[in-house]
Amino acid sequence: MKARKPTLEKISPEFGSSMRVIRHETFIGEKKPFWHFHPEIELVYVNKGKGKRHIGNHLSYFNNSQLLLIGSNLPHNGFTDRLTVNGTETIVQFREEFLGQYFFNVPEMEGINNLFERAKSGILFGVKTKQKFGKRIEKLSGKEGFKKILLLLEILHGLAKSKDYVILNADGYTFETEPQDSAKIDIIFNHINENFKEHISLDEIADKVSLTVPAFCRYFKKVTGKTFTKLVNEYRVVHATKLLSESQMSITDISFECGFNNFSHFNKLFKEFTGKSASKYRSELKLMVQ
């Protein structure tokens, strides 16, 4: 199989979460599958769908369902070509250290730690394991906070104990990321981090990585799954939540401090990302500390 250089995909967890859970109930085809890698571990459950598995050096096809665990930085392609009427695809992405650098190194987590090690070669689970854990994986999209973490740990614990699996790259797969692989996206995110309080034009950010604006927009959406504007606004809202909890500034002043030049636009986006208004967010924080 001819080796192609994979593209780094930048994963951004949901607001207020340390992981990302995506559930597709129809395949729209907006984001075409591409050969990519990311530091995050990826758990994939497809229920009533069909497609191709291309993970490392492994290439095969599936029809109806599959349950996969893909380790950190293991190149792979998108999986679902088509979902049936009642089909779903659930993808869970998280860093190995998402609960702390040493959480999975304690004796009680040895099984999950070994699971992550096996996942570096890609794991395909069998029918019994799919039937046992598929529905639980689908439920992750409806959980929040501690309950989501707890359910994920229960799923990982069960997968770690399962003997019903095959290793997809049993002969090993060597892939070493090089600094230049991620240099472009690092430049973009560093610039956002340092300048999100100000207006960042597409011309300005595209010039930083020597791309035209249309090429930059295509590249950014491909590697993050989001538009540039949406990601910058996420940075601003996250900073706003920090100021709401740590400062006595008025909500209006906070909105301008975070780079919003329109207060009503700030309120709209804050509610869109957090599910509540800024004033309600602050009042609930006060109740929690009383």
C-alpha positions as MATLAB code, in Angstrom:
seq = 'MKARKPTLEKISPEFGSSMRVIRHETFIGEKKPFWHFHPEIELVYVNKGKGKRHIGNHLSYFNNSQLLLIGSNLPHNGFTDRLTVNGTETIVQFREEFLGQYFFNVPEMEGINNLFERAKSGILFGVKTKQKFGKRIEKLSGKEGFKKILLLLEILHGLAKSKDYVILNADGYTFETEPQDSAKIDIIFNHINENFKEHISLDEIADKVSLTVPAFCRYFKKVTGKTFTKLVNEYRVVHATKLLSESQMSITDISFECGFNNFSHFNKLFKEFTGKSASKYRSELKLMVQ';
ca = [
       0.000    0.000    0.000;
       1.464    3.313   -1.061;
       2.117    5.525    1.946;
       0.549    8.965    1.887;
       1.397   11.648    4.352;
      -1.586   12.050    6.720;
      -2.952   15.430    7.752;
      -3.012   16.461   11.405;
      -6.619   16.942   12.557;
      -7.087   19.441   15.381;
      -9.720   18.183   17.839;
     -11.635   20.751   19.894;
     -13.758   19.248   22.717;
     -17.262   20.530   23.331;
     -17.611   23.616   25.503;
     -17.038   22.746   29.155;
     -15.894   19.220   28.350;
     -12.586   17.360   28.185;
     -13.716   15.075   25.361;
     -15.675   15.288   22.125;
     -18.661   13.080   21.356;
     -20.162   13.283   17.869;
     -23.274   11.393   16.846;
     -24.397   11.260   13.216;
     -27.865    9.944   12.466;
     -27.654   10.626    8.726;
     -24.633   10.842    6.468;
     -24.839   14.264    4.859;
     -21.425   14.179    3.260;
     -20.501   17.732    4.278;
     -17.086   16.675    5.530;
     -15.393   14.254    3.172;
     -13.299   11.493    4.766;
      -9.565   12.180    4.586;
      -6.345   10.469    5.624;
      -5.488   12.009    8.981;
      -4.159   11.531   12.503;
      -4.573   13.232   15.876;
      -3.169   12.839   19.418;
      -6.621   11.897   20.703;
      -7.721    8.284   21.151;
     -10.854    7.606   19.077;
     -13.704    5.214   19.877;
     -16.021    4.577   16.914;
     -19.352    2.749   16.936;
     -21.340    2.445   13.714;
     -24.814    0.951   13.986;
     -26.539    0.044   10.710;
     -24.036    1.546    8.326;
     -21.503    0.424    5.745;
     -18.083    1.633    4.685;
     -14.339    1.082    4.514;
     -11.773    0.664    7.287;
      -8.415    2.190    6.457;
      -6.360    2.290    9.646;
      -2.581    2.298    9.445;
      -1.687   -0.444    6.928;
      -5.043   -2.210    7.394;
      -7.734   -2.001    4.719;
     -11.081   -3.830    4.879;
     -14.828   -3.248    4.529;
     -17.775   -3.540    6.884;
     -21.499   -3.914    6.365;
     -24.078   -3.129    9.086;
     -21.961   -2.240   12.149;
     -18.508   -1.944   13.698;
     -16.810   -1.021   16.976;
     -13.258    0.318   16.823;
     -10.694    1.820   19.167;
      -7.943    3.802   17.446;
      -4.885    4.862   19.394;
      -3.122    8.198   19.548;
      -1.542    9.375   16.269;
      -2.572    6.263   14.314;
      -3.452    7.470   10.774;
      -6.923    6.543    9.547;
      -9.643    7.572    7.151;
     -13.299    8.385    7.772;
     -15.405    5.237    8.036;
     -19.041    5.609    7.021;
     -20.005    5.593    3.350;
     -23.704    5.256    4.126;
     -26.075    4.963    7.082;
     -29.429    3.210    6.773;
     -32.659    4.982    7.758;
     -32.222    4.032   11.410;
     -28.428    4.080   11.362;
     -26.083    6.021   13.643;
     -22.364    6.683   13.900;
     -20.976    7.711   17.290;
     -17.393    8.980   17.592;
     -15.735    9.643   20.972;
     -12.395   11.482   21.008;
     -10.253   12.151   24.075;
      -6.600   12.525   25.003;
      -4.981    9.766   27.039;
      -4.230   12.287   29.803;
      -7.698   13.924   29.757;
      -8.208   12.964   33.430;
      -4.683   13.965   34.429;
      -1.235   12.872   33.336;
      -1.007    9.895   35.707;
      -4.676    8.860   36.121;
      -4.397    5.718   33.990;
      -1.017    4.784   35.481;
      -2.445    3.764   38.868;
      -2.800   -0.016   39.511;
      -6.604    0.074   39.306;
      -6.376    1.409   35.727;
      -3.834   -1.123   34.467;
      -6.402   -2.833   32.232;
      -7.421    0.408   30.505;
      -3.776    1.448   30.209;
      -3.053   -1.844   28.429;
      -6.111   -1.251   26.223;
      -4.679    2.105   25.129;
      -1.377    0.395   24.324;
      -3.127   -2.180   22.102;
      -5.148    0.589   20.454;
      -1.932    2.052   19.004;
      -2.264   -0.689   16.377;
      -6.060   -0.320   16.041;
      -8.614   -2.652   17.673;
     -11.708   -4.111   15.999;
     -14.167   -5.637   18.490;
     -16.414   -8.596   17.706;
     -20.188   -9.030   17.649;
     -20.650   -9.868   21.352;
     -18.736   -6.779   22.474;
     -20.600   -4.572   19.978;
     -23.929   -5.812   21.301;
     -22.868   -5.275   24.912;
     -21.405   -1.773   24.608;
     -22.847   -0.220   21.446;
     -25.938    1.284   23.076;
     -23.887    2.582   26.008;
     -21.544    4.366   23.618;
     -24.529    5.966   21.896;
     -25.792    7.222   25.272;
     -22.590    9.260   25.800;
     -23.933   12.030   23.533;
     -26.804   12.611   25.975;
     -24.667   12.702   29.139;
     -22.942   15.697   30.714;
     -20.190   16.344   33.229;
     -19.397   13.638   35.775;
     -21.990   11.211   34.373;
     -20.348   11.335   30.943;
     -16.892   10.663   32.431;
     -18.257    7.810   34.555;
     -20.010    6.155   31.612;
     -16.897    6.426   29.430;
     -14.764    4.818   32.145;
     -17.284    1.974   32.478;
     -17.165    1.417   28.705;
     -13.354    1.471   28.618;
     -13.205   -0.913   31.578;
     -15.508   -3.339   29.766;
     -13.541   -3.093   26.507;
     -10.302   -3.673   28.421;
     -11.706   -6.962   29.785;
     -13.069   -8.139   26.420;
     -11.318  -11.021   24.659;
     -13.543  -10.565   21.613;
     -11.276   -8.471   19.372;
      -8.590   -8.439   16.687;
      -5.587   -6.167   16.291;
      -5.741   -4.512   12.858;
      -2.017   -3.838   12.474;
      -0.720   -6.958   14.208;
       2.693   -6.611   12.552;
       2.958   -3.077   13.884;
       2.615    0.298   12.242;
       5.317    2.898   12.617;
       4.368    6.517   12.241;
       6.452    9.262   13.746;
       5.015   12.752   13.584;
       7.445   15.419   12.534;
       7.427   19.041   13.724;
       6.492   20.311   10.264;
       3.377   18.100   10.249;
       1.718   20.303   12.845;
       3.617   23.581   12.355;
       0.874   25.239   10.298;
      -1.988   24.495   12.681;
       0.200   25.429   15.661;
       0.873   28.853   14.104;
      -2.866   29.380   13.620;
      -3.864   28.364   17.158;
      -1.049   30.346   18.765;
      -2.169   33.440   16.873;
      -5.782   32.913   17.964;
      -4.719   32.399   21.571;
      -2.702   35.619   21.608;
      -5.121   37.812   19.640;
      -8.697   36.571   20.178;
      -9.567   39.730   22.145;
      -9.024   41.715   18.945;
     -10.526   41.375   15.488;
      -8.646   38.759   13.460;
      -9.368   39.069    9.750;
      -9.218   36.091    7.409;
      -6.613   37.932    5.342;
      -4.421   38.327    8.429;
      -4.586   34.707    9.574;
      -4.297   33.269    6.056;
      -1.174   35.342    5.482;
       0.370   33.868    8.654;
       0.495   30.440    7.001;
       1.063   31.657    3.421;
      -2.355   30.618    2.104;
      -5.025   32.448    0.135;
      -8.242   33.091    2.081;
     -10.261   30.405    0.226;
      -7.442   27.863    0.665;
      -7.140   28.741    4.346;
     -10.890   28.340    4.928;
     -10.875   24.904    3.273;
      -7.787   23.812    5.207;
      -9.087   25.036    8.571;
     -12.502   23.393    8.169;
     -10.820   20.160    7.072;
      -8.498   19.870   10.078;
     -10.858   21.233   12.784;
     -14.378   20.529   11.509;
     -15.266   24.154   12.338;
     -15.134   27.513   10.619;
     -12.443   29.930   11.738;
     -15.051   32.390   13.041;
     -16.759   29.737   15.169;
     -13.519   28.640   16.793;
     -12.451   32.216   17.603;
     -15.854   32.851   19.173;
     -15.448   29.696   21.277;
     -12.156   31.084   22.603;
     -13.933   34.339   23.475;
     -16.836   32.650   25.265;
     -14.486   30.416   27.282;
     -12.580   33.525   28.377;
     -15.894   35.175   29.280;
     -16.829   32.289   31.583;
     -13.468   32.705   33.318;
     -14.067   36.419   33.861;
     -17.629   35.822   35.041;
     -16.350   33.495   37.751;
     -13.163   35.321   38.747;
     -13.912   39.035   38.371;
     -16.472   41.603   39.450;
     -16.633   43.202   35.987;
     -20.052   43.912   34.551;
     -21.291   41.515   31.889;
     -21.208   44.325   29.325;
     -17.570   45.088   30.105;
     -16.735   41.381   29.958;
     -18.242   41.079   26.489;
     -16.015   43.868   25.163;
     -12.981   42.560   27.054;
     -13.398   39.223   25.273;
     -13.391   40.776   21.813;
     -17.114   41.191   21.123;
     -18.025   44.624   19.793;
     -21.743   43.938   19.960;
     -23.353   43.065   23.314;
     -26.442   41.370   21.849;
     -24.205   39.230   19.641;
     -22.210   38.253   22.735;
     -25.392   37.235   24.566;
     -26.586   35.182   21.605;
     -23.286   33.301   21.222;
     -22.828   32.807   24.969;
     -26.221   31.096   25.200;
     -25.517   29.076   22.061;
     -22.262   27.681   23.484;
     -23.224   27.278   27.153;
     -26.988   26.755   26.990;
     -27.716   29.725   29.285;
     -27.391   33.492   29.377;
     -24.311   35.141   30.868;
     -26.357   36.553   33.762;
     -27.833   33.146   34.583;
     -24.359   31.573   34.308;
     -22.976   34.051   36.854;
     -25.936   33.744   39.232;
     -25.633   29.946   39.240;
     -21.915   30.247   40.046;
     -22.758   32.437   43.035;
     -25.251   29.870   44.313;
     -22.628   27.129   44.025;
     -20.101   28.953   46.215;
     -22.559   30.006   48.893;
];
